[in-house]
Amino acid sequence: MPVKLKPSGLALSIALILLAPAAVLSDPTPTVTPTPTTTTLPEARVAVCHQSLDEGERRTRTLRVAASAVSAHLAHGDTLGVCP
């Protein structure tokens, strides 16, 4: 009948210290943490007919402005759409 030996606490500790690095180094799967990304789409542009005074003479020209800026342009006299 074979004799079963109980490992002592010291022997078990030494075995774990010696075997643990091998187990860690032999893991072929790297740990990768994904980086979250955000995609920002460009803001929509809107055509406005910009009114300006140049040396006392009213001039117009078509501008393409961000949708968020339309209300400010309309507030000072510009109109929606391309200039005639």
JOVENDA-V8282 format. One record per run of one state. SS is the DSSP state (~ for helix, > for strand, _ for the rest). FROM is the first residue (numbers start at 0). LEN is the number of residues. If there is no record, write none. Layout:
BEGIN
[[SS/FROM/LEN] [SS/FROM/LEN]]
END
This chain:
BEGIN
[[_/0/8] [~/8/17] [_/25/19] [>/44/10] [_/54/2] [>/56/10] [~/66/9] [_/75/3] [>/78/2] [_/80/4]]
END
